[in-house]
Amino acid sequence: MPQTLNVGSRSLFVTVTAWVFIVLAAMASVSALLQNAEVASFLPGLTVVGNVQPLPLLTGLLMGYLPWLVGAGLLVSLATLACAIGLLLRLEWARRIFIALLVLAIAANVAGLWLQQEMLQSLVSNTLSRSPLPPLAADVFGGFVTAARVMAVLVTVGACLMLVWIIRRLMSPSVRQEFA
């Protein structure tokens, strides 16, 4: 019977990271499955209703490929779940793919921030141009919008920095030795 030798001891960081991402990926998979059902049920209604105004560049592109994007979200969440389980089992392929998925998550966060800023700007400019608010009230509303936009940037940058920290830890020699 072959013997299995563990080169490194199991670190708490890898175990906690794996369990956190197992829970998050399971919740994301359920959410993505519900979103797929929602898009499938709403899609015929979206094609019938015409847009009064054209959507901004990225928003219009995303709405055109919405079923594919929601399906890709389900695929990524299921892949994250599988890799997080593999990370818990200390499988090398799972560690490498998990790192790639974290890089993909960073790119998606940055793209999502751009989309959020684009949509918020479009929504606020359209709403304020048609509203009968006095200029002073519109300025107060604009201040709240600016604060929300800054907070969105800070939260996104913080989440991306945390993902970069996890990637760096997963690539450290001591963690790589666990997967040998």
Salt bridges, closest charged atoms under 4 A:
GLU92 OE2 - ARG95 NH2 2.77
GLU92 OE2 - ARG96 NE 2.81
GLU178 OE1 - ARG90 NE 2.75
